[in-house]
Amino acid sequence: MAEYNPVTPEIISRLTQIIGPKNITTDPEKLEQYSHDEESDTQYHKMPEVVLFPENTEQVAEIMKVADQELIPVVARGAGTGLACAAVPIYGGIVLSFEKMNRILEVNAENMYMIVEPGVRTDDIQAAAAKAGLFYAGDPCSGDSCFIGGNVATNAGGNRAVKYGTTRDQVYAIKMVTAQGEIVDLGGRLAKNSTGYNLEQLIIGSEGTLGLITEITLKLAPQPQEVIDLLGIFPDVDSAIGIVPKLIRAGITPTSVEFMDNDTVKSVEHFLNEKLPHSERGHYVIIQVEGINETDLEDKSVFIDELCNSNGAIEVLVGDPAKVWKWRKAYLEASRHESLIMAKEDLVVPVDHIPAVMRVVTALNAKYGVQTRVASHAGDGNVHLNILKGKTPDAEWEQTLYDYQHELYKAVYKMGGKLSGEHGIGLKRKKLMHEFTHPVELKMMQAIKKALDPKLLLNPGKIFDVK
């Protein structure tokens, strides 16, 4: 790892000249909120030396030129809603917050695209698209608070990935600043492109380790004509998850297929203090489907109802969207209410292996005496697994978690799975990344990092180590 220099008063003066005194802080109380993301375990909290709030791409470029000259690490930050400690400044230095670069620069309804800065909330992008009679498909569960820059940096997935794909599938182009302070436009509003390496897709999902994204051109789509949310309630995991391949084989492409196991249903019920249907034993599958008209939607709904019932459903309900998505999105807060300390796993496996993962989880829970809460983007194989510390003694927690994770991921990788479906690696999964990634694959990633950021200034210490 590189040796970094401290942020001296002279460097502070130079940075102030670039962005102005109102856009810089060294106040310890203000710095604290930029020392962590949504991770509550204080061992992962690291204080920056200074936080900067640039207002445009040119300021970001000038900041990076100073960092490059002075060997100062720079960590880009969006809304701080990440779950993998990707925005934690391990080595102090500069946290570069994009919260003031929050403009929607253009909404082009005729050609169905939008140009935005990285500090725009995802919900605001969806609202702006809807106002223009269009649709932005990206829909992470934290959409009411997360920034689009963070979505792009982590390749966020979310609830509509089954039909529309992840964030990378919503992006035409990006503008970015390199580790040396150069400004470059990558990608383009093109249907296809075989002009050299696909660099914008390399940057998307790189967690701020390869460049700083300052502008994003997003794809928009026509508004769905008709939408319905169905809640299938099943007596066991196998019958619940088993509905997914049956839907796909039947030729229905749902927008969302979300799974909550019964322990999670009960946890959400307790947290919201709200009676949920069949919570005593029901495993939930939320199926959102679109139709081109009312008749098409009704036909699909009837077919899905019959399919769920033939697969053993206790009941199939037409869900109130406000309620069912509130239940689903309360998953993390409900888990945190039970245990402030937890491991938020984000594994992904082929869809047909989700029941096998659940069986592994059940066995590991019994073996290690812990509780878990599970919510899954079942339609794309992404399982969110919160391992609760609960009553596990402090002295035993780290070892218990280590042993649990290693058994879990040995099974996951045998199934053809990976560590993360959408949250990223960040700091929290870095050791697991080194252990479970093929050495040649890891070497290729490290070579790319060293080529684009030879001084290791951009978000150092994340995803993997580079010597």
VENHURA-V690607 format. One record per backbone hydrogen bond with DSSP energy under -1.0 kcal/mol. CO is the residue of the C=O (numbers start at 1). NH is the residue of the N-H. If there is no record, write none. Layout:
# VENHURA-V690607
{{CO | NH} {CO | NH}}
This chain:
# VENHURA-V690607
{{6 | 8} {8 | 12} {9 | 13} {10 | 14} {11 | 15} {12 | 16} {13 | 17} {14 | 18} {15 | 19} {16 | 20} {20 | 23} {23 | 53} {25 | 51} {27 | 31} {28 | 32} {31 | 34} {32 | 35} {35 | 46} {41 | 44} {42 | 45} {50 | 95} {51 | 25} {52 | 97} {56 | 60} {57 | 61} {58 | 62} {59 | 63} {60 | 64} {61 | 65} {62 | 66} {63 | 67} {64 | 68} {65 | 69} {66 | 70} {67 | 71} {67 | 72} {71 | 5} {73 | 94} {74 | 459} {75 | 96} {77 | 98} {82 | 38} {84 | 427} {84 | 428} {88 | 90} {89 | 92} {93 | 49} {93 | 50} {94 | 75} {95 | 52} {96 | 77} {98 | 101} {100 | 102} {101 | 119} {103 | 117} {106 | 115} {108 | 113} {112 | 220} {113 | 108} {114 | 218} {115 | 105} {115 | 106} {116 | 216} {117 | 120} {118 | 149} {120 | 148} {121 | 125} {122 | 126} {123 | 127} {124 | 128} {125 | 129} {126 | 130} {127 | 131} {128 | 132} {129 | 134} {130 | 133} {135 | 221} {139 | 159} {140 | 143} {142 | 145} {142 | 146} {143 | 123} {146 | 122} {147 | 151} {148 | 152} {149 | 153} {150 | 154} {151 | 156} {152 | 205} {153 | 207} {156 | 167} {160 | 164} {161 | 165} {166 | 169} {167 | 170} {170 | 219} {172 | 188} {173 | 217} {174 | 186} {175 | 214} {175 | 215} {176 | 184} {177 | 212} {178 | 181} {182 | 178} {184 | 176} {186 | 174} {188 | 190} {194 | 196} {197 | 199} {198 | 202} {199 | 203} {200 | 204} {203 | 206} {206 | 209} {212 | 177} {215 | 175} {216 | 116} {217 | 172} {217 | 173} {218 | 114} {221 | 135} {226 | 291} {228 | 289} {229 | 319} {230 | 287} {231 | 317} {232 | 285} {233 | 314} {233 | 315} {234 | 283} {236 | 240} {237 | 241} {238 | 242} {240 | 243} {241 | 244} {243 | 247} {244 | 248} {245 | 249} {246 | 250} {247 | 252} {248 | 251} {256 | 288} {257 | 379} {258 | 286} {259 | 376} {260 | 284} {261 | 265} {262 | 266} {263 | 267} {264 | 268} {265 | 269} {266 | 270} {267 | 271} {268 | 272} {269 | 273} {269 | 274} {276 | 279} {278 | 281} {278 | 282} {283 | 234} {284 | 260} {285 | 232} {286 | 258} {287 | 230} {288 | 255} {288 | 256} {289 | 228} {291 | 226} {293 | 297} {294 | 298} {295 | 299} {296 | 300} {297 | 301} {298 | 302} {299 | 303} {300 | 304} {301 | 305} {302 | 306} {303 | 307} {304 | 308} {305 | 309} {306 | 310} {308 | 313} {309 | 312} {315 | 233} {317 | 231} {320 | 324} {321 | 325} {323 | 327} {324 | 328} {325 | 329} {326 | 330} {328 | 331} {330 | 334} {331 | 335} {332 | 336} {333 | 337} {334 | 338} {335 | 339} {341 | 389} {343 | 345} {343 | 387} {345 | 385} {346 | 421} {347 | 383} {348 | 418} {350 | 353} {351 | 354} {353 | 357} {354 | 358} {355 | 359} {356 | 360} {357 | 361} {358 | 362} {359 | 363} {360 | 364} {361 | 365} {362 | 366} {363 | 367} {364 | 368} {365 | 369} {365 | 370} {371 | 388} {373 | 386} {374 | 261} {375 | 384} {376 | 259} {376 | 378} {377 | 380} {377 | 382} {381 | 349} {382 | 377} {384 | 375} {385 | 345} {386 | 373} {387 | 343} {389 | 392} {393 | 396} {393 | 397} {396 | 400} {397 | 401} {398 | 402} {399 | 403} {400 | 404} {401 | 405} {402 | 406} {403 | 407} {404 | 408} {405 | 409} {406 | 410} {407 | 411} {408 | 412} {409 | 413} {410 | 414} {411 | 415} {412 | 417} {413 | 416} {418 | 348} {425 | 429} {426 | 463} {427 | 430} {429 | 433} {430 | 434} {431 | 435} {432 | 436} {433 | 437} {438 | 442} {439 | 443} {440 | 444} {441 | 445} {442 | 446} {443 | 447} {444 | 448} {445 | 449} {446 | 450} {447 | 451} {448 | 452} {449 | 453} {453 | 456} {457 | 74} {462 | 464}}
